[in-house]
Amino acid sequence: MAKETGRKLIAQNKKARHDYHILDTYEAGLVLTGTEVKSLRQGRASLVDGFAQLDGGEAWLHNVHIPEYSQGTWTNHAARRKRKLLLHRAEIDKLLGKIQETGHTLVPLALYFKDGRAKVEVALAKGKKEYDKRQTLREKQDRRESDRAISAARRRQRA
């Protein structure tokens, strides 16, 4: 059997980039059971309500939905159990200092396999206000309109 290489995306939290200012990102390993890995290999997971928490010097991932493995028996896992994140001690200490500042939180951005191992991209984030969200949408829309205008001008130039 060939060894897996590269990055295979399983789940992504697109709403997190809309709801939060992303300050810093970290790649963390996950402590999983066998049926969780098999379910992830089928490409089934949801990060929608997920968040990470630091507790007792350890990082934990909460509310990430990995559905039960369909061929699993009594060994199956709970779909929304808390899972331990594997981070270096220095990273945990750094995050602990930043999270204690008001308004900062840890949000999962992506869940993927990297070289055969399950990884999660966790972001240190600060919540956006409603007007920040509107401003971001407006900038995105303006960028899209300007790109359309440029491409239309280029098409007219070629013709």
FIKOLZA-1660 file (N, C-alpha, C; in steps of 0.1 Angstrom, whole numbers, plus 5000, padded with zeros to 4 digits):
% residues 159
   i   px   py   pz ch aa at
   1 5008 4988 5000  A  M  N
   1 5000 5000 5000  A  M CA
   1 5009 5012 5000  A  M  C
   2 5006 5022 4991  A  A  N
   2 5014 5034 4990  A  A CA
   2 5011 5044 5001  A  A  C
   3 5022 5051 5005  A  K  N
   3 5020 5061 5016  A  K CA
   3 5013 5073 5010  A  K  C
   4 5004 5078 5018  A  E  N
   4 4996 5091 5014  A  E CA
   4 5005 5103 5015  A  E  C
   5 5005 5111 5005  A  T  N
   5 5012 5124 5006  A  T CA
   5 5003 5135 5002  A  T  C
   6 5007 5147 5006  A  G  N
   6 4999 5159 5002  A  G CA
   6 4988 5162 5013  A  G  C
   7 4979 5171 5009  A  R  N
   7 4968 5176 5018  A  R CA
   7 4955 5173 5011  A  R  C
   8 4946 5166 5018  A  K  N
   8 4933 5163 5014  A  K CA
   8 4923 5169 5023  A  K  C
   9 4916 5179 5018  A  L  N
   9 4906 5187 5026  A  L CA
   9 4894 5179 5029  A  L  C
  10 4889 5178 5042  A  I  N
  10 4877 5171 5046  A  I CA
  10 4866 5181 5048  A  I  C
  11 4868 5191 5056  A  A  N
  11 4858 5201 5059  A  A CA
  11 4864 5215 5061  A  A  C
  12 4856 5225 5059  A  Q  N
  12 4861 5239 5059  A  Q CA
  12 4850 5247 5066  A  Q  C
  13 4855 5257 5074  A  N  N
  13 4845 5266 5081  A  N CA
  13 4846 5279 5074  A  N  C
  14 4838 5281 5063  A  K  N
  14 4838 5294 5056  A  K CA
  14 4832 5305 5064  A  K  C
  15 4823 5302 5072  A  K  N
  15 4816 5312 5080  A  K CA
  15 4825 5319 5090  A  K  C
  16 4836 5312 5095  A  A  N
  16 4845 5317 5105  A  A CA
  16 4852 5330 5099  A  A  C
  17 4856 5330 5087  A  R  N
  17 4863 5341 5081  A  R CA
  17 4853 5353 5080  A  R  C
  18 4840 5350 5079  A  H  N
  18 4830 5361 5078  A  H CA
  18 4828 5367 5092  A  H  C
  19 4827 5358 5102  A  D  N
  19 4823 5362 5116  A  D CA
  19 4835 5367 5124  A  D  C
  20 4847 5364 5120  A  Y  N
  20 4859 5368 5129  A  Y CA
  20 4870 5374 5121  A  Y  C
  21 4878 5383 5128  A  H  N
  21 4891 5387 5123  A  H CA
  21 4901 5377 5126  A  H  C
  22 4907 5371 5117  A  I  N
  22 4917 5360 5119  A  I CA
  22 4930 5367 5122  A  I  C
  23 4936 5364 5134  A  L  N
  23 4948 5371 5138  A  L CA
  23 4960 5362 5136  A  L  C
  24 4959 5349 5138  A  D  N
  24 4970 5339 5137  A  D CA
  24 4964 5325 5135  A  D  C
  25 4971 5317 5127  A  T  N
  25 4966 5303 5125  A  T CA
  25 4977 5293 5130  A  T  C
  26 4972 5281 5135  A  Y  N
  26 4980 5271 5140  A  Y CA
  26 4975 5258 5134  A  Y  C
  27 4985 5249 5131  A  E  N
  27 4981 5235 5126  A  E CA
  27 4983 5226 5138  A  E  C
  28 4972 5218 5141  A  A  N
  28 4973 5209 5153  A  A CA
  28 4969 5195 5148  A  A  C
  29 4974 5185 5155  A  G  N
  29 4970 5172 5153  A  G CA
  29 4958 5169 5161  A  G  C
  30 4951 5158 5159  A  L  N
  30 4939 5154 5166  A  L CA
  30 4941 5140 5172  A  L  C
  31 4936 5138 5184  A  V  N
  31 4936 5125 5190  A  V CA
  31 4922 5119 5186  A  V  C
  32 4922 5109 5178  A  L  N
  32 4909 5103 5173  A  L CA
  32 4909 5088 5175  A  L  C
  33 4896 5083 5175  A  T  N
  33 4895 5068 5176  A  T CA
  33 4894 5063 5162  A  T  C
  34 4895 5050 5160  A  G  N
  34 4895 5044 5147  A  G CA
  34 4883 5047 5139  A  G  C
  35 4871 5046 5144  A  T  N
  35 4859 5049 5137  A  T CA
  35 4858 5063 5132  A  T  C
  36 4864 5072 5140  A  E  N
  36 4864 5086 5136  A  E CA
  36 4873 5088 5124  A  E  C
  37 4884 5082 5124  A  V  N
  37 4893 5083 5112  A  V CA
  37 4887 5077 5100  A  V  C
  38 4880 5066 5101  A  K  N
  38 4873 5060 5090  A  K CA
  38 4862 5069 5084  A  K  C
  39 4855 5075 5094  A  S  N
  39 4844 5084 5090  A  S CA
  39 4850 5096 5083  A  S  C
  40 4861 5101 5087  A  L  N
  40 4868 5113 5081  A  L CA
  40 4873 5109 5067  A  L  C
  41 4878 5097 5065  A  R  N
  41 4883 5093 5052  A  R CA
  41 4871 5092 5042  A  R  C
  42 4859 5090 5047  A  Q  N
  42 4848 5091 5038  A  Q CA
  42 4844 5105 5035  A  Q  C
  43 4851 5115 5041  A  G  N
  43 4848 5129 5038  A  G CA
  43 4837 5135 5045  A  G  C
  44 4834 5130 5057  A  R  N
  44 4822 5134 5065  A  R CA
  44 4826 5141 5077  A  R  C
  45 4824 5154 5078  A  A  N
  45 4826 5162 5090  A  A CA
  45 4820 5176 5089  A  A  C
  46 4818 5182 5100  A  S  N
  46 4812 5196 5100  A  S CA
  46 4819 5204 5111  A  S  C
  47 4824 5216 5107  A  L  N
  47 4831 5225 5117  A  L CA
  47 4822 5236 5121  A  L  C
  48 4809 5236 5117  A  V  N
  48 4801 5248 5118  A  V CA
  48 4800 5254 5132  A  V  C
  49 4797 5246 5142  A  D  N
  49 4796 5251 5156  A  D CA
  49 4809 5249 5164  A  D  C
  50 4819 5245 5158  A  G  N
  50 4831 5241 5165  A  G CA
  50 4839 5253 5171  A  G  C
  51 4846 5250 5182  A  F  N
  51 4855 5259 5188  A  F CA
  51 4865 5252 5196  A  F  C
  52 4876 5258 5199  A  A  N
  52 4887 5252 5207  A  A CA
  52 4888 5259 5221  A  A  C
  53 4892 5252 5231  A  Q  N
  53 4893 5257 5244  A  Q CA
  53 4906 5252 5250  A  Q  C
  54 4913 5260 5258  A  L  N
  54 4924 5256 5266  A  L CA
  54 4920 5253 5280  A  L  C
  55 4923 5241 5285  A  D  N
  55 4919 5236 5298  A  D CA
  55 4930 5228 5304  A  D  C
  56 4935 5233 5315  A  G  N
  56 4945 5225 5323  A  G CA
  56 4958 5223 5315  A  G  C
  57 4962 5233 5307  A  G  N
  57 4974 5232 5299  A  G CA
  57 4972 5223 5287  A  G  C
  58 4960 5220 5283  A  E  N
  58 4958 5212 5271  A  E CA
  58 4948 5219 5262  A  E  C
  59 4948 5216 5249  A  A  N
  59 4939 5222 5240  A  A CA
  59 4928 5212 5236  A  A  C
  60 4916 5216 5236  A  W  N
  60 4905 5207 5233  A  W CA
  60 4896 5213 5222  A  W  C
  61 4891 5204 5213  A  L  N
  61 4882 5208 5202  A  L CA
  61 4868 5204 5206  A  L  C
  62 4859 5213 5206  A  H  N
  62 4845 5210 5210  A  H CA
  62 4835 5212 5199  A  H  C
  63 4824 5205 5199  A  N  N
  63 4813 5207 5190  A  N CA
  63 4816 5204 5175  A  N  C
  64 4827 5198 5172  A  V  N
  64 4830 5194 5158  A  V CA
  64 4822 5181 5155  A  V  C
  65 4814 5181 5145  A  H  N
  65 4805 5169 5142  A  H CA
  65 4812 5160 5132  A  H  C
  66 4816 5148 5137  A  I  N
  66 4821 5137 5129  A  I CA
  66 4811 5126 5130  A  I  C
  67 4803 5123 5120  A  P  N
  67 4792 5114 5122  A  P CA
  67 4797 5100 5124  A  P  C
  68 4789 5091 5130  A  E  N
  68 4793 5077 5133  A  E CA
  68 4796 5070 5120  A  E  C
  69 4806 5061 5121  A  Y  N
  69 4810 5053 5110  A  Y CA
  69 4799 5043 5106  A  Y  C
  70 4795 5043 5094  A  S  N
  70 4783 5034 5090  A  S CA
  70 4786 5019 5092  A  S  C
  71 4798 5014 5091  A  Q  N
  71 4801 5000 5093  A  Q CA
  71 4805 4998 5107  A  Q  C
  72 4806 5008 5116  A  G  N
  72 4810 5006 5129  A  G CA
  72 4800 4999 5138  A  G  C
  73 4805 4992 5148  A  T  N
  73 4796 4984 5157  A  T CA
  73 4796 4991 5171  A  T  C
  74 4797 4983 5181  A  W  N
  74 4796 4989 5195  A  W CA
  74 4809 4998 5197  A  W  C
  75 4819 4997 5188  A  T  N
  75 4831 5005 5190  A  T CA
  75 4829 5019 5185  A  T  C
  76 4817 5023 5179  A  N  N
  76 4815 5036 5173  A  N CA
  76 4817 5047 5184  A  N  C
  77 4819 5059 5179  A  H  N
  77 4822 5071 5187  A  H CA
  77 4810 5080 5188  A  H  C
  78 4810 5089 5198  A  A  N
  78 4799 5099 5199  A  A CA
  78 4803 5110 5189  A  A  C
  79 4792 5115 5182  A  A  N
  79 4795 5124 5170  A  A CA
  79 4800 5137 5174  A  A  C
  80 4797 5142 5186  A  R  N
  80 4801 5156 5190  A  R CA
  80 4810 5156 5203  A  R  C
  81 4817 5145 5205  A  R  N
  81 4825 5145 5217  A  R CA
  81 4837 5155 5216  A  R  C
  82 4843 5158 5228  A  K  N
  82 4854 5168 5227  A  K CA
  82 4867 5160 5224  A  K  C
  83 4875 5166 5216  A  R  N
  83 4887 5159 5211  A  R CA
  83 4900 5167 5214  A  R  C
  84 4910 5160 5218  A  K  N
  84 4922 5166 5222  A  K CA
  84 4930 5171 5210  A  K  C
  85 4935 5183 5211  A  L  N
  85 4944 5189 5200  A  L CA
  85 4958 5187 5204  A  L  C
  86 4967 5184 5195  A  L  N
  86 4981 5181 5197  A  L CA
  86 4989 5194 5193  A  L  C
  87 4993 5202 5202  A  L  N
  87 5000 5214 5200  A  L CA
  87 5013 5214 5209  A  L  C
  88 5023 5221 5204  A  H  N
  88 5035 5222 5213  A  H CA
  88 5032 5230 5225  A  H  C
  89 5039 5228 5236  A  R  N
  89 5038 5235 5248  A  R CA
  89 5039 5250 5246  A  R  C
  90 5049 5254 5238  A  A  N
  90 5051 5268 5236  A  A CA
  90 5039 5275 5229  A  A  C
  91 5033 5267 5220  A  E  N
  91 5021 5273 5213  A  E CA
  91 5009 5274 5222  A  E  C
  92 5008 5264 5231  A  I  N
  92 4997 5265 5241  A  I CA
  92 4998 5276 5250  A  I  C
  93 5011 5278 5255  A  D  N
  93 5013 5289 5264  A  D CA
  93 5011 5303 5257  A  D  C
  94 5015 5304 5245  A  K  N
  94 5013 5316 5237  A  K CA
  94 4998 5319 5235  A  K  C
  95 4991 5308 5232  A  L  N
  95 4976 5310 5230  A  L CA
  95 4969 5313 5243  A  L  C
  96 4974 5307 5254  A  L  N
  96 4967 5310 5267  A  L CA
  96 4968 5325 5270  A  L  C
  97 4980 5331 5268  A  G  N
  97 4982 5345 5270  A  G CA
  97 4973 5354 5262  A  G  C
  98 4971 5350 5249  A  K  N
  98 4963 5358 5240  A  K CA
  98 4948 5356 5242  A  K  C
  99 4944 5344 5246  A  I  N
  99 4930 5341 5248  A  I CA
  99 4924 5349 5260  A  I  C
 100 4933 5351 5270  A  Q  N
 100 4929 5358 5282  A  Q CA
 100 4925 5373 5279  A  Q  C
 101 4930 5378 5268  A  E  N
 101 4926 5391 5263  A  E CA
 101 4911 5390 5259  A  E  C
 102 4904 5401 5262  A  T  N
 102 4889 5401 5259  A  T CA
 102 4886 5400 5244  A  T  C
 103 4877 5392 5241  A  G  N
 103 4872 5391 5227  A  G CA
 103 4879 5381 5218  A  G  C
 104 4890 5374 5223  A  H  N
 104 4897 5365 5215  A  H CA
 104 4892 5351 5218  A  H  C
 105 4892 5343 5207  A  T  N
 105 4888 5329 5208  A  T CA
 105 4895 5320 5198  A  T  C
 106 4894 5307 5200  A  L  N
 106 4900 5298 5190  A  L CA
 106 4890 5291 5182  A  L  C
 107 4891 5292 5169  A  V  N
 107 4881 5288 5159  A  V CA
 107 4887 5278 5149  A  V  C
 108 4881 5266 5147  A  P  N
 108 4887 5257 5137  A  P CA
 108 4883 5262 5123  A  P  C
 109 4893 5263 5114  A  L  N
 109 4891 5268 5100  A  L CA
 109 4889 5256 5090  A  L  C
 110 4898 5246 5092  A  A  N
 110 4898 5235 5082  A  A CA
 110 4902 5222 5089  A  A  C
 111 4896 5211 5084  A  L  N
 111 4900 5198 5089  A  L CA
 111 4904 5190 5076  A  L  C
 112 4916 5184 5077  A  Y  N
 112 4922 5178 5065  A  Y CA
 112 4932 5167 5069  A  Y  C
 113 4935 5159 5059  A  F  N
 113 4946 5149 5061  A  F CA
 113 4959 5154 5055  A  F  C
 114 4969 5154 5062  A  K  N
 114 4982 5158 5057  A  K CA
 114 4992 5147 5059  A  K  C
 115 4996 5141 5047  A  D  N
 115 5005 5129 5047  A  D CA
 115 4999 5118 5056  A  D  C
 116 4986 5116 5054  A  G  N
 116 4979 5105 5061  A  G CA
 116 4975 5107 5075  A  G  C
 117 4978 5119 5081  A  R  N
 117 4974 5122 5095  A  R CA
 117 4964 5133 5095  A  R  C
 118 4954 5131 5104  A  A  N
 118 4943 5141 5105  A  A CA
 118 4948 5153 5112  A  A  C
 119 4946 5165 5106  A  K  N
 119 4950 5178 5112  A  K CA
 119 4939 5187 5112  A  K  C
 120 4939 5197 5120  A  V  N
 120 4930 5208 5121  A  V CA
 120 4937 5221 5121  A  V  C
 121 4932 5231 5113  A  E  N
 121 4938 5244 5113  A  E CA
 121 4929 5252 5122  A  E  C
 122 4936 5257 5133  A  V  N
 122 4929 5265 5143  A  V CA
 122 4934 5279 5142  A  V  C
 123 4924 5289 5143  A  A  N
 123 4928 5303 5142  A  A CA
 123 4925 5310 5156  A  A  C
 124 4934 5319 5159  A  L  N
 124 4932 5328 5170  A  L CA
 124 4924 5339 5164  A  L  C
 125 4912 5342 5169  A  A  N
 125 4904 5352 5162  A  A CA
 125 4897 5361 5172  A  A  C
 126 4893 5372 5166  A  K  N
 126 4885 5382 5174  A  K CA
 126 4872 5384 5167  A  K  C
 127 4861 5384 5174  A  G  N
 127 4848 5385 5168  A  G CA
 127 4846 5399 5161  A  G  C
 128 4839 5398 5149  A  K  N
 128 4836 5410 5142  A  K CA
 128 4823 5416 5147  A  K  C
 129 4822 5429 5146  A  K  N
 129 4809 5436 5149  A  K CA
 129 4801 5435 5136  A  K  C
 130 4788 5438 5137  A  E  N
 130 4779 5438 5125  A  E CA
 130 4784 5447 5114  A  E  C
 131 4788 5459 5118  A  Y  N
 131 4793 5469 5107  A  Y CA
 131 4806 5464 5101  A  Y  C
 132 4814 5456 5108  A  D  N
 132 4826 5450 5102  A  D CA
 132 4823 5440 5091  A  D  C
 133 4812 5432 5094  A  K  N
 133 4808 5422 5085  A  K CA
 133 4802 5429 5072  A  K  C
 134 4795 5439 5074  A  R  N
 134 4789 5447 5062  A  R CA
 134 4801 5453 5054  A  R  C
 135 4811 5458 5060  A  Q  N
 135 4822 5464 5054  A  Q CA
 135 4830 5454 5046  A  Q  C
 136 4832 5442 5051  A  T  N
 136 4839 5431 5044  A  T CA
 136 4831 5427 5032  A  T  C
 137 4818 5425 5033  A  L  N
 137 4809 5422 5022  A  L CA
 137 4810 5432 5011  A  L  C
 138 4810 5445 5015  A  R  N
 138 4810 5456 5005  A  R CA
 138 4824 5456 4998  A  R  C
 139 4835 5454 5005  A  E  N
 139 4848 5453 4999  A  E CA
 139 4849 5441 4989  A  E  C
 140 4843 5430 4993  A  K  N
 140 4843 5418 4984  A  K CA
 140 4835 5421 4971  A  K  C
 141 4824 5427 4973  A  Q  N
 141 4815 5431 4962  A  Q CA
 141 4822 5441 4952  A  Q  C
 142 4829 5451 4958  A  D  N
 142 4836 5461 4950  A  D CA
 142 4847 5454 4942  A  D  C
 143 4854 5445 4949  A  R  N
 143 4865 5438 4942  A  R CA
 143 4860 5430 4930  A  R  C
 144 4849 5423 4933  A  R  N
 144 4843 5415 4922  A  R CA
 144 4839 5424 4910  A  R  C
 145 4832 5435 4913  A  E  N
 145 4828 5444 4902  A  E CA
 145 4840 5450 4895  A  E  C
 146 4851 5453 4901  A  S  N
 146 4862 5459 4894  A  S CA
 146 4869 5448 4886  A  S  C
 147 4869 5436 4891  A  D  N
 147 4875 5424 4883  A  D CA
 147 4867 5422 4870  A  D  C
 148 4853 5423 4872  A  R  N
 148 4845 5421 4860  A  R CA
 148 4847 5432 4850  A  R  C
 149 4848 5445 4855  A  A  N
 149 4850 5456 4845  A  A CA
 149 4864 5455 4838  A  A  C
 150 4874 5450 4845  A  I  N
 150 4887 5449 4839  A  I CA
 150 4887 5438 4828  A  I  C
 151 4880 5426 4832  A  S  N
 151 4880 5415 4822  A  S CA
 151 4871 5419 4810  A  S  C
 152 4860 5427 4812  A  A  N
 152 4852 5432 4801  A  A CA
 152 4860 5441 4792  A  A  C
 153 4868 5450 4798  A  A  N
 153 4877 5459 4790  A  A CA
 153 4887 5451 4782  A  A  C
 154 4893 5441 4788  A  R  N
 154 4902 5432 4781  A  R CA
 154 4896 5425 4769  A  R  C
 155 4884 5420 4771  A  R  N
 155 4876 5413 4760  A  R CA
 155 4874 5423 4749  A  R  C
 156 4870 5435 4752  A  R  N
 156 4868 5445 4741  A  R CA
 156 4881 5449 4734  A  R  C
 157 4892 5449 4741  A  Q  N
 157 4905 5452 4735  A  Q CA
 157 4908 5441 4725  A  Q  C
 158 4906 5428 4728  A  R  N
 158 4910 5417 4719  A  R CA
 158 4901 5417 4707  A  R  C
 159 4889 5421 4708  A  A  N
 159 4879 5420 4697  A  A CA
 159 4881 5431 4687  A  A  C
% end
